[in-house]
Amino acid sequence: MNNINKNFGINLKSLLKANHKSQKELAGAISTSQANVSNWIKGTHKPSNQKLTLIADFLSVPLSALLSSESDETIIKTTQTMQQLVTKRRTAVLSYARVQLEEQVHESEALFSVPEIETVTFEQYDLEFAAGAGISLDEIYHVKPERVTLPASEIPSHFVLSFVVRGNSASPLFEDGDPMFGFPSTMITTEGLYAVQYDGSTFMKYIIPHRDHLTMHSFNNEEYPDWETDPEIPVYVIAKIIIPDARGVYH
């Protein structure tokens, strides 16, 4: 005897009792022998799919009530109550049950649905703003941007330019390959994170301005110590970079 047959037999016996039906009545209604019904209840045999449907119709229950791994007491009690109702009231109960089923389906869909993520598509320049060598300022204007799409939660609400970080000089704030965002700028009036060209190389540095020179600071200060610019060498500012918070979130 397998578990499926055993469960079916237990459920069939309970549902026959709940409906005040005998094995003989079931056998006559679905054109089979009482011996077959007895074997089904014992769990030694299982009816065909066609007979299963006929049994469910005879007992006015869904197939799940017959095949459930556990006898559903609620279904049995509901069936018993339905048997005592007049047709008009049975119809009302059935209509209410269908409404409940629809609500259950909608709740399940909402539970397992994946929320739609808002995205933003923008142009991004793949340039080398790193601690060392980069490209010349003249070459920047010949680089064609690529269109990139990212979740809106991962980018600032307002920006004009976007670049790709190269190298690890800004680690852990920015890692190699991360996007960074900013606004075009030509002057350094307050300290902040800037993309600049200096002495033939491009840099992304946290810059602290002084009266006649700049302190160039890297977030990865162990590998890239601070250094000072030469007052005689001009610094060309490309953009001021927007800095995310410690969690990497832009505000």
N, C-alpha and C positions, 0 to 999 in steps of 0.2 A: 504494500500500500504506500503510495507516495503522498507527499504533503498536499499537493493540489487536489487529489481525489478526496483526501480526508477532510480538507477544509470545505470542499463542495458538499460533501455528505452532511457535515455538521450544519452548514448554512441551510441546506435544503430541508433538513428535519425541523429546524427552528422556524423556517418560513411557512412550512406546511402547518405547523402547530399554531402559528400566529394568525393564519388565514382560516383556521378550523377546517382544513382539508385533509383527507386521508390519502394514503399511498394509492389505494384503489381508484380514487377519484382522479388523481393526477395521471395514473396510467391510462385510464379511459379517455381523458381529455387530449392526450398527446399520442394516442395510438401505440402504446407499448405495453409490455406485460408488467404486472405488479412485482414479479421477481426482479426485473431490471431496476425498478425504482428502489427496491430493497437493497440491491447491490450498490446502487449509487450512494444510498444513505450510509451503508457500511464502509464505503470508500474503496471497495474492491474493483469497481469499474467507474467510468465516467461517460456521460452521454455525448453524442455527437454535437457539433456546433448547431446543427438544425434543431435538435432536441432541446439544447440549452435555451435557444430563443423561444421555443414553445413553452418551456417551463417558466421562463421569466414572464411571458405574456399571461400564462395561467395564474401566476401568483401576483401579477401587477407590480413587479419590482424590476429595477434595472439589473442587467447582467452582473454588474459589480457586486450587487448584494449576494449573488450566488457564488462568485469566485473570490470574494475578499478573503484575505488570510486570517481575518478575525471576524467572527460573527458580529455584525453591527447592530447593537441593541436599539439604536435610534431608528434605524430603518425598519426593524421589526415592530417597534411601538408605533411608528408612523403608519405602517401598513395596517396594523390592528385598528387604529383610529379611523383611517380612510374607509375601512370596511363598514364602519358604523354610520358613516355619513350618507346623506341622500345625494343624488347625482349633482344637484345644483351646488351643494357645499363642497363636494369633491372637486368640482371644476374651479371653485374659488381658491381652494387649497393648492391645486395644481398651478394656477396662474401666479399665486404668491411664490411658490417654489421656483418657478421659472425666473421671476424677478430676482430672487435671491441668487440663483445660478449666474445670471448675467452680471450682477454686482461682484460676485466672486471671481468671475473671469476677468473683469476690468481691474480688480484689485491685484490679481496675479500678474496681469500685463504691466501694471504700474510698478509692481515690486521688482520685476526682472527687466524692465526697460532700461536702456542705457541713455542717460541724459545727453542731449545734444550739446556739443562743445562749441562755443563761439570762437571763430578763428579770424585772423587778419592776414591779408596778403599784402606784401610790401616789397620794395626793391632793396637789395642788399649788395654791397660792394665787398668782394673777396680781396682785401688788401692786406699787406703785411704791416700791421702796427704792433711792433714787438720791442723788446729791449735793445735789439741791435739793428742790423741792416734791414732796410725796407725798400720802397720804391721812391723815386723822386716825385716832387710835388707836381711837376709837369705831366708825368705819366699817369697820375691819379685821374686826370680828366679824360683819359683815353680808355679807362677800364669800364667795360659795360656791366651794369648791375644785373643780378639775377633776381627773378621773382621768387619770393619765399613765403610760405604760409606757416604760421605758428598759432597756437592757442592764444587768445586775447589775454589770458591771465599771465602769460609769460613775457609780455612786452609792456613798455610804458604806454600810457594813454595818449601821450603826445610826443612826437619826435619827427625829425626831418630826414636824418641820415642813419643808415645802419651799416656796420662793418662786421667783419669776422675777426675774432681775436686769434693771433698767431703767437705761439710760444707760451711760456709759463711765468712771465714776469708779473702778471696780474693775479696769479694764483694766491689764495683760493677764491678771490672774488670772481674772477673770470678764468676759465680753463681754455686750453687750446681748442679752437673750433667753435667756441661760444659766440653768439651774436652780441653786439653791443650797440647802443643807440645814443644819438646825440643831436645837437643842433650846430649848424655852421657858425663859426666864430673866427674872428681875426685878431682878437686881443685877449690877454690874460690880465684881468683886473682883480680877481679873487682866486684863492686857492681852490683846486678842484681837479677832476680827472679830465685830461685833454689828449687829443690826438694832434701831434705836432711833427714838423720836420725841423731837424737841427743838424747842421754840419753834414748834409748829404744823406742822412738817415731819417726814417720815420719812427716815431715812438708813441706809445700810449703810456703816459705817466701821470701820477698824482703830482701836480706842480704847485709849489709854494713860491709866490712872487716876492722878490725883494726890490730894493730901490734900483739896483743896477744889474741884477742877475736873477736866475731862477734856481730853486732846488728841485731836482728831478728825483722823485721818490717812486719806488716799485713796491707793490703789495707783497711780493715775494722778496723781501729785503735781505734775506740770508744769501741768496744767489746773486741778487742785483742790488748792491749797496747804493745809497744816495750819492748823487754827485751834483756839482754846480755847473751851470752854463758859463761860458766865457762872454763877458759883456760885449766883446768885439764881434761875436758871431751871432747873426740874427736868428731868431726863432720864428718859424712860420706856423701859425695856428690853423689847423684844419677844422677841428670841431671840439666842442665841449661835450664830454660823455656823461650820460645820466647814470648815476650810481644806484644800484639796488640796495635794499637793506640786507642785514646779515643772513636772512633766510633766502635771499635771491629774489625777493619780491619787489616789483616796482610800484611806486605810489604816485 
